[in-house]
Amino acid sequence: MSDELTTLSATELKRLIESKEVSPVEALDACISRIDALNPKINAFCVTSFDRARTEAKAAEQEILRGEPGGLLRGLPIGIKDLEETEGVLTTYGSPLYRANVPVQDNELVQRLRGAGAIMVGKTNVPEMGAGANTRNPVWGATGNPFNPALNAGGSSGGSAAALAANLVPLCSGSDTGGSLRIPAAKCGVVGLRPSPGLVPSERKPLGWTPISVVGPMGRNVADTWLQLAATVGVADTDPLSYPFTLPDSITELPITQLSGLRIGYTEDFGVCDVDDNIRQVFRDKISRLQGLFASCEEADFRMENAHKCFDVLRAEAFVASLQSAYEKDPDSLGPNPRANYELGAQMSLKDCVWGNGEQTRIFRHFQTLFNQYDLILSPVTPVSPFPWEQPYLEEVNGVKLDNYYRWLALTYVVTLATNPALSMPMGVDHKNMPFGMQVIGKFRGDLELLLAAQALEDYCETTDDLCRPTPDFAALSASQVNLLTPVTHPPLPVEEYQTASQGASAV
């Protein structure tokens, strides 16, 4: 029964828990057993908090037995990305600077998840300071793709995506600036939603008014992703962009979107993104398979010619804000990616910042006009199939060198600039038999409509052999001998052991 529980969706597990057919303790123990067995093969969790989780699961079990009402996520195990501050649980951001950082309180996102009854089993791995789309860092090592641990899982939410794909937990948190949530979801064959800025409040942005960085939900399917989203939306006085969102009377019984009524625009590259020729062909094949489902399906035209420079400026602003103190104290304390981001931003002028924000406004306004013609826009999520995790980033596409280490994220960051909600959903495999992620983009603040349409699309895809969500070969994964802990000199420690070992260390 243990293995069966870990394969259940969050929504199905929630139903079984609330009907007393499965206890929160049973669900948690199944996840812990799965983590013990498979996490060493993929290094998705970098810190665990099993003892506290067991205490919380027992409390949830007693609540249910007493017939008490509970939150949307009561009893559901969850992994929290290691960029989110968690009370009493090590939060390193993948950086040696924060190797002993144990926060005294949960941040806004974690408060909402735990307040809804989710049970945190641990922290999921990230690139150093969240910089880059390959999850590897000098504290915990790399996260391997569950479909092939020698390949990367994407980033910066790579640990979360890998944990979901390997059935370690039913839910994980993510965050997204240039694609940090969507890219790992695509590479690992799970679902990730970049919500509209402010829909899910985030207090960890030093520049609270920027719309480019968001936190959001990840799950193995659309319904699970919506369940987590519903538990976290709404106004917070820690995020000036947050806004009210009225939940439907029932979050599980929502109207069905008819695919036959949808107008679809699609693009291979938004006119400006480098995409591998093989991925272009895979995308064309997927579109050809889907085309007859919709009212219309046509190639869309975009005016994004300045998107790369615009994203460079806005991304650099965010990194200067978050890293200035550490850089001025000791530049060598930062890894190459965080340091390169800081130095790029430090060289920019006020004129650059004004131009970047003005150009984003133009991109936003242009992008919204497309939704007079289309209900959804489809594109690939990533320009290439997953590459080895030892390779820090993608250097070239179709033999042409890219001009910086994150330019290969362009398919997702051009959508970041527009601020529209965007979902990465698995849609079969690519030319190398690795998961293929379809980016599904909705109208401005149309998150619920996007999820409803994605649910209908997922329902169709799951009926076909070539478009359904792929799953890893768990026998092969169990036999993997790939070493992902380099350059870490010890395996991940349970948080209870770590807090004892680091007693007296102050948070940085």
Salt bridges, closest charged atoms under 4 A:
ASP3 OD1 - ARG34 NH1 3.98
GLU12 OE2 - ARG15 NH2 2.82
GLU18 OE1 - ARG74 NH2 2.85
GLU21 OE2 - ARG15 NH1 3.49
ASP29 OD1 - ARG54 NE 3.55
GLU56 OE2 - ARG52 NE 3.78
GLU56 OE2 - ARG114 NH2 2.46
GLU63 OE1 - ARG74 NH1 3.27
GLU68 OE2 - ARG66 NE 2.64
ASP82 OD1 - LYS123 NZ 3.27
GLU84 OE2 - ARG204 NH2 2.95
ASP106 OD2 - ARG114 NH1 2.75
GLU108 OE2 - ARG112 NE 2.89
ASP176 OD1 - ARG182 NH2 2.81
ASP176 OD1 - ARG194 NH1 3.16
ASP239 OD1 - LYS205 NZ 3.95
GLU268 OE1 - ARG280 NH1 2.90
GLU268 OE2 - ARG284 NE 2.58
ASP269 OD2 - ARG280 NH2 3.08
ASP312 OD2 - ARG407 NH2 3.04
ASP332 OD1 - ARG339 NH1 2.75
GLU343 OE2 - ARG339 NE 2.84
GLU359 OE2 - ARG362 NE 2.98
ASP375 OD1 - ARG263 NH2 3.21
ASP403 OD1 - ARG407 NE 2.83
GLU449 OE2 - LYS443 NZ 3.61
ASP466 OD2 - ARG289 NE 2.71
